[in-house]
Amino acid sequence: MEYYERLKDVREDHDLTQADVAEILKTTRQQVSKWETGTQMMGVDKYIILAKYYNVSVDYLLGLIDNPRKLK
């Protein structure tokens, strides 16, 4: 799975809209759309925020592993 596909899947699993994620990350819905389609790369700082929010590891969000690991 590509990293950007995982971003969308996790968002949808949490019943959030792109606008919801934009608010969490203090950005625009359009920017979230670019990240979810792979048009642009999201910065490490944003991955950390999402990992904490979703309580999953960054390597899961990046699509490097398939089983989400909870943060300690």
PyMOL commands that set and color helices and strands:
alter all, ss='L'
color gray80, all
select helices_A, chain A and resi 3-13+18-25+29-37+44-54+58-61
alter helices_A, ss='H'
color red, helices_A
deselect
rebuild
show_as cartoon
